[in-house]
């Protein structure tokens, strides 16, 4: 064979070798795993942003402390999820889902003792739903790493819910309906 033919074959093989990873690249989980992943990522971002808002706008030390705890714990969980996404070449959402943005907008408008009540009521409702979603994920998520992350994060969310209920009681937030999971 001529030198040019070998060069052509080599270039072709290299092109294939570099193209295979591009075609194999996965931009995210599929089906129920994707829904859970996107919801958890957006919800985690919202928790951090609302926690920062609570630290700044909270009227009571209990609400400020709760907000700080949300920033710390949800930043850690978000970082773990981000690391998992990087390992799997999944694309993390960069902005809040509409419902999470709506809650953020609502809380930015609230002030004074009303902020504390609305924030804590929202935290009870949100964590109640999150716990339900994470419990389902521990049973139904197919990706073993995503499932393990959900299992690891669930007890922290359960602690948050109890703390949210306790703090809501201290600020006089009515969480009657908020404390029950919506079906």
VENUR-V389919 format. One line per field, one symbol per residue. phi: phi as a letter, one per 30 degrees, with the letter a starting at -180 (. if undefined). psi: psi as a letter, one per 30 degrees, with the letter a starting at -180 (. if undefined). burial: b if it has 9 or more other ideal C-beta (glycine too) atoms within 8 Angstrom, else e. A space follows every 50 residues. Layout:
phi->???
psi->???
burial->???
This chain:
phi->.deddddddddddddddddeddddeccldbhdddededddddddddeddd ddddddcedcddddddeddddddddddddddddddddciccddcbddedd ddddddddddaiedeedddddddddddddeddddddddccdddddddddd dddedddddddddddddeddciddcedddcddc
psi->lleeeeeeeeeeeeeeefeeeeffkkglllbeeeeeeeeeeeeeeeeeee eeeeeefkfleeeeeeeeeeeeefeeeeeeeeeeeeeghkjkkflkleee eeeeeefffllafeeeeeeeeeeeeeeeeeeeeeeeefefkekeeeeeee eefeeeeeeeeeeeeeeeeeggkjgeeffkkk.
burial->eeeeebeeeeeeeeeeeeeeeeeeeeebbeeebbebbbbbbbbbbbbbbb bbbbbebbbbebbbebbbbbbebbbebbebbbebbeebebeebeebbeeb bebbebbeebeeeebbbbbbbbbbbbbbbbbbbbbbbbeebebebbbebb eebbebbbebbebbbebbbebebebeebbeeee
